[in-house]
Amino acid sequence: QGQLVESGGGLVQPGGSLSLSCAASGLTLDYYAVGWFRQAPGKERDGISCISNDDDSTSSAASVEGRVTISRGNSKNTVYLQLNDLRPEDPAVYYCAADPAIYVATSCFVSEYHYWGQGTQVTVST
């Protein structure tokens, strides 16, 4: 049974940067599409950036466009998210998710992903 574990959340100052990691066990992330999602209190969980299973093409939501980078680690079992210039709308629980059958990075929707981590809280405050 595959498991995903997010790390790297916490308190970040406005304008600062966030680096999150998604580590897998029981599956090889290199063969999966991976997405980063976030959910703020009272809001739906939304995709912010995804990387495809096929050619590692990436996509990003308009809310984070130009501020976000998703990448695979050299270990083949880790995917990273870098988010810069954190804003008041960025605090949320951040989740990573994986699925072996997504080949298009723009398929960055909650309903399409099978494996999920438990999330890591990100807070933006001075």
ABEGO torsion letter per residue (X at the ends): XBBBBBBGBEBBBBGBBBBBBBBBBGBBAAABBBBBBBBBBGBBBBBABBBBAAAGBBBBBAAABGABBBBBBAAGABBBBBBBGBBAAABBBBBBBBBAABABAABBBAAABABBBAEBBBBBBX
